[in-house]
Amino acid sequence: MTQIIECVPNFSEGRRPEVIEQIVAAIRSVDGITLLDQSSDADHNRSVITFVGNAAQVEEAAYLGIAKAAELIDMDQHSGEHPRMGATDVVPFIPIAGASMEDCVQIANRLGKRVGELGIPVYLYEDAASKESRRNLEDVRRGQYEGIREAIKTKKSRKPDYGPAALGRAGATAIGARAPLIAYNVYLNTGDVRVAQEVGKAVRHSSGGLRFVKGAGFLVDGKAQVSMNLTNFRKTSLARVMEMIRSEAARYGAQIERSELVGLIPQEALDDAAAWYLHLHDFDRQQILERRIQSTAKPAESSFLDAVASAEPAPGGGSAAAHAGALAAALVAMVARLTLGKKKYADVQGEMNELVVEAERLRKKFTVAVEQDAGAFHAVMAAMKLPKEPEDKAAERSRAIEAATLEATRLPLSVAGMALRTLQLAVQAAGLGNTNAISDAGTAAALARASLQGAALNVRINASSLPGNAQAAAYLDELRGLEAQAADYEAQVAQHIAARGGF
């Protein structure tokens, strides 16, 4: 079984997107890491990043993220609604597949030692805690940055597990291992923060509330907010928490207005809440349509290739050309992300950020074009099946065929245009990107070129069935211009590879 470990670091920055982007880039620079979610809140001045990988990958990605946050976030200048004690406030590791809680405890200890060597005090918490008094994150973080800064100098109880007994501008970090957690906020229809504070106090376990719930009240965007962490949703369900908040809020004449998730939530938690509210008896999760489909469906990539390989005429060459373009754009984005956050390429960070945005935009458009091309083919076939008699029907059929064929010509022409743009981006990736990925930039160029050539074949075969059509002739002229430019870009990529790749 493939090992999957989740890491959900919380950074004390939610107002400067450029800072968060650099931290995310540092995390994504580790091969094999998959970024699942990124959530920032300006009032809390906090960002939560969720990523997965194997043990070595998540440890390295977390370390790079912590190091980058320490470089960019000054806790002396930080303020926000959420409790915090460091630039990287908390870093939990969660076993998902092929890993145990003990594996995550070992990661926490290894990472704690490395982070301590950066001059950042580290406290281990939850299942990784070195003592029972540090199991609860609330206890570890008590006093926050300002209070810990003074207490750590004199109190033995505040001596960190790793790192110095002194706080620098990056503050301290809690690193631990735990089960999946749900970060959940409920907004009340009042601007009185005291109501949220009383409800938060009532619901949280440490004040006599629900087990496995941590809660507090804040004022966010003029609304009272009950902010919670549900540490074991299987033993204290989301529905039970919601109903207790509803009941407690009513004591003060308030009602629930809305709720929100911070980061990700296990599907099981939503299933349980739905079953509870709908009073479903003997509910089986396989009764959910999408779950049943997922349990029997082939991977999307395999399904597309199987469809292309079948005896059906669509999806065909046009869809395959668009698919090749999507792969090319994806590789360009990868090269850019492997360049972001690298000191060696500090001068091109702006260009790489723009490259990621543009490549991802193109990738989405190519993906849509895969389906559009197949749809255009079916539209032509449908027009050809229209009645040939009487004469007025024949004329109508002729017009429908011409319109459908023009559209089937325009669509691959647009793919050719996107392929040319992707080829241009591959020039940038090859010329400015990480040289360790220069072969990937070259592959992107080759795929973009193939996408253009495949699309061009479809443009020509469809246009050839419209002799004398002015629009079809214009499409062919436009295509020739794209092909002329492509040859130049292709040569530029080859030059960059020869000069920077050493071969």
N, C-alpha and C positions, 0 to 999 in steps of 0.2 A: 504494500500500500504506500502511495506517495505521502510523505510527511508534510503536513500543513499545520503551521503555527501562526496564530493571529497576534498582531501587536497593535496596540491602540494608544500611542503617545499623545499626551495633552500638552500643548505649548501655550505659554502665556503671551499670546499675540493674536488678536482678532480684528485689528483695525488697519494693518498695513499689509495688503495683499502681496506686495513685492517681497516682503520678508518671508511670508508663508511659502511663496513660490520657490524661494531659494532653499528652504528647509525640505520641501517636498522633492525638489530636484536632487538634493543630497540623498534622500531615502531611495528615490527611484534609480539612482546611479548604480545600485547593486544589482547585478545580473540575477534574474530569477524572482525578483520581488514583483508582486502584483498589488498595485494600489487599488483598494476597494472603495474608499470614501474619504472625503475631505469636507469638514464642516467648520465654519468660523462664526463667531458671535461677537459683535462690536461691544455690546453692553457688558458682557462677561470678559471681554478682551481675551479671548481664548480660542484656540483652534484644536480640533480633534482629527487626527489622521489615522486611518485604518488600512493596514496592509498585511499580506500573508506571504509566506515562503517557508523554506525548511529552517532548521535550527541555526545553521551558520549564516544563512541569508538574513533572517530577521534580526539576529544579533548585530551584524555589521550595519545593516540599514538603520537600526535604532541608534547605534553609536554615532554614525555620521550625522543623523538628524539632531542628536543632542549637541554634538560639537558645533554644528552650524548655528543652532539656537543660542548657544553660549556666546558665539561671536556676534550675533545680531541683536539680541534682546538684553537690555539693561534693566534689571529689576528695580534699581533705584528710581527709575522713571515710570515704572509700571503701576497702573491702577485699573481696577475692574470689579464687577460684582462678584465674580466667582473666587472662592478661597484659592490661594496659590502660595507656593514657597520657592519656585524656581522658574527659570526660562523654559526648561523642560520640567513640567511639574510632576507628572506621573507617567510611568512606562510599564504597563502590564503586558504579560505574555499569556496567551490562552491556547491550550491544546485543542486542535480541531480534528485532525485525522493523523493516524500513524505516530502520535506523540502522547506522552503521559504528562501529568502535572509535574512529576519529578524532573522530566526533561526541561520544562519551563523554569523550574526552580534553579536548575543548573545554569541555564542561560542568564537568569537574573543575577546570579552570583558572578559569573564571568564578566557580564556587562558592567555590573557595579564596580568591580575592580578596575576596569578600563576607564570608566567615567571618573572614578576617584583620582586616577592619574592625571586627569585634565584639571584637577584642582577643584572639583565639584563634590561636596559632601553627598553621600548616597545613603538612603535609608531603605532597607528591604521590608516589604509589607505583604499582607495576605499570606498565601501558602509559602512564600519565600522568606517570611519574617524570621529574624534570628532570635526573637523573643516574643512572647505572647502579647506584651504591651504594645508591640508595633504591628500587630496583625491588621488592625483597623486603620485605614488611611486617614480618617478624621483625627485620630490620636497622633499619628505621625506629623500631620500638617498643622496641628494646633499652634496658634500664635502667628501663623503665616510667615511670610518672608521677614517682616520687620521684627516680630517676636523671636523667631528662631535665630536671627542674626545676633541677638544679644545673649540668648539662653545657651547657645552652643559653646560659647566661650567659657562658661562657668559650671554648667550643670552636667553631671555625668550621664544623666538620663537622655541627654540630647547628643551624646557622642555618636557620630555616624558609623554605619557598618563599614563604609569605605570612604576614602578621601579625607581631607583636612577638617579639623574642628573649627572651621572659620568659613563664613560666607563671603564670596566675592559677588560681583555684579550679576553672575548667572544664578545665584541662589543655590538651593539644594534640590535634589531629585529623588523621588520615591520610585523604586523599581521592584516589580513583584511578579507573581504568578497567580492566576485566578481563573475561575469559571467564567463563561460568557456573562456580560453585564449589559443591562439596558439603561441608557441615559435618556430620561424622559422628563419633559417639562409640561406642566398644566397651567394654563392661564385662566384667571378668574375675572369676572366682569366688574372689577373694582380697581380703583387706583390706590387703595389703602394697603400699603406693604405689610402693615401689622396683621392683616387677615392672612396673607400668604405665610407669614412667619409662624402664626399660631397653627395653621393647617400643617405646615411643614413639621412643626414640633410634634403634632399629634400623630402624624403618619410614620415618622422615623422610629426605628427600633430603639435607639439609644435613649429616647425620651419616653419609652413605654408603648410605642406604636407597633407597627407590623414588622415581623421578623424579616430580615434580608432587604430592608428598605432604609436608604439614607436620604434625608430630605431637608430642605431649607427654603426659606422664603425670600424673594427678591422683588424689586420693582424694575420691570423691563418694558421699555417703550410705553411707559405710563400705565402699565397693567401689572397687577399683583401676579407673581409667578411662583408656583411651587416647583422647585427643581429637585429631581430625584435620581438616584442610582438604585436600580433593582439588581441585587447581587445574586439572587437565585430565583428566577421567574418560575421554576418548576414547583417550588415550595411556597412562594408567595406570588400569586398570579397577577398579571396586569389588570385584569377585571376587578379583582378584590381591592387593589390599590386605588383604582379609579372610583369605586363606590365609596371607599372611606373618605377620599377627598371631597366627593360630592356631599356626603353627609356632614363632614366637619365644616365645609364652606357654608352650608345652609344655616349653621348656628349663628353665623355673622351676617346673614342676609345676602350671601353671595352665591353665585352659580358658576359652573364650569363654562367657559366661553370656547376654548379650543385647547388642543394639546399638540405637542411636537416631539419628534425623536431627534436626538443628537447622535449622529453616526448611524450604525446599523442595528438591526434587531433580528433575532432568530425567527424564522417562519413559524416554528413551533409555538412561540409566545403569542403570535397573532391568531393562529389556529385555536389555541386554548381560549383566548378572549372571545372570539367569534362563537365558539361552541357554548361558552358560558352565557353570553347575552341572548343567544338564540334558543337556549334550553335544549340543545341537541342531545338526544339520548343515544348511548353507545356509538358516539361519533368515531369514525375511522378516517384517518388523514388521507387514505387512498381514495376517499370519496370526493376529494377535491380534483376537479377536472384536470387542471394543469399538472398536478402531481402525478396523476395517472399517465398523462401524455409523456411527461418527462421520464417516467420510469420505463417507457417502452420506445421512446424516440431515439433515433440515431443523432450523433453530433451534427450541428448545422453544416459544418464544412464537408463532412462525409456525405450528407444528404445532397448538397449542391453538386458535388463531383459525381455522385450516382445519377443525378438527374441529367447532367451533361452527357454522361456515358450511355444513357438509355437510348432506345430507338426513337424517342420523341424528338422532333426538330427544334424544340425550344425547352429550356435555355440552350443556346447555341454559341456561335462564335462571337456575336455581339456581347452577350452576357459574360462570356469568358474574358473578352477584352476589358470590360469594366472591372471584372474581378482582379485581373492582373494589375490594373491601375490602382485598385484599393490596396493590394499588397505593396505596390511601389510607395504609395503615400505612407503606409504604416511603417515601412523601413526608414523613410526619411524622418518620421517622427521619432523612431527609435534612436537613430544616430544623433539627433538633436538632444534627446533626453540623456544620452550617454555623455554628452558634452557639457550639459548644464551642471553647475556646481563644482567643476574641475578647475583648480587654481591655474593650471597650465593654459586654460582657455578663457580666462577671466575677461579678456578684451572682446569676446564675441558672445557674451551671455545674452545681450539684447537681441542679436540676430537669431540665436538659437531659440529663444522664447517665441519670437515671431514665426520661426520655422515650424515649431510644434503646433501653434494655432492654425497656420495655413494648411499644414499637412493633414491635421485632423479634420479640418473643414472639407478638404478634398476627399479624404477617405470616406466620410459620410455620404458625399454626393456620388461617389463611385458605387457605393453599396446600394444606394437607391437605384442607380442606373442599371444594375444587374437585373432587377425585377422589371424596370421600365422597358428594357430591350426585348425581353420575352413577351411582355404585354403588347408591344408594337407589332411583333410578328403575328401574334394571335389576331390583332385588329386587321391586319392585311388579309389573313386567311378568312376572317369573318366577312370582309367586304367582297371577297371573291365568291363567296357562297350566296350572295344576293341574287335574286331572279334576273335572268338575262332577257326575258320577254315579259310583257310587250315592250315596245320601243322606249316609252318613258321610264320603265323600270331599268332597262339596259343603260340608259343615260345616267340614271341615279346610281347604278352599280359602278359605272365608269368613274363618276366623280368621287364615290366613296373609296374606290381602290386608289385613285390618285392622291387623295388626302391622306389615307393611311400610309401609303408608300412614302410620301413626303415626310411624314412624321417618323417613319422607320429610317429615313435618311438623316433627318435632323438629330435624332437621339445619338447615334454613333458619332456624328460630327461633334456633338457636345462632349462626348467621351474623349475624342481625339484632342479637343481643346484642353480638357482637364489633364490629359496625359502629358501634353506639352508643358503645362504649368508645373506638373509634378517633376518632369525632367529638369526644368529650370531650378526647382528646389533641390533636386539631387546634385546639381552643380554646386550650390551653396554648401550642401552637406559634405560633399567631397572636398571642397576647397577650404572650408573653415572648421568642419566638425572633427571630433575625436579621431585621430589617425588609427586607433585600435579598431575602429568600426568602418574604415574606409572601403573595405570590400563590401560591406552592407550598403554603403552609398552607391557603389558601382552596381550592385545587384538591383537596387532601386531604379537606377537609370536604365538598366537593361529591361526591367519589367515595364517601366513607363514607355520605353520605346516599343516594346511588344504590344502594349495596350494601344498605342497610337496606330501601329501597323494593322492590328486586328480590326480596330474601329474603321480605319480607312478602307479596308476591303469591303466592309459592310456598307459604307457610304457609297462606294463605287457600284456595287452590284445592285443596290436599290435605285440609285440615280440612273443607271443604264436602262432601267425599265420605264423611264419617263423621258423619252427622246423629245426634244423641243420644248421642255418645260423650263421656263426661265429661272424659277426658284431652285430647281435641281442643278442647273448649270452654275448658279451662284454658290451653292453648297460645294460643288467640285472645285471652284476657284479658291474658296476659303480653305479647303482641305490642302490644296497644293501649297498655299502659304504656310500652313502649320508644318507640313513635312519639310519645307526648306529650312525653317527655324530649328526643327528637331535635329537635323544633321549637325548644326553648329553647336548646340548644347551637348550633344553626344560626344563631340570632339573635345569639348572643354572638360567633361568628366574624365575622359581618358587621359588628358594632360595632367589633371590634378592627381589621379591615381598613380601615374608614372612618377610625378615629382614628389608626392608625399608618401606614397606607399612603398617606395623602394623596389618596385618591380615593373 
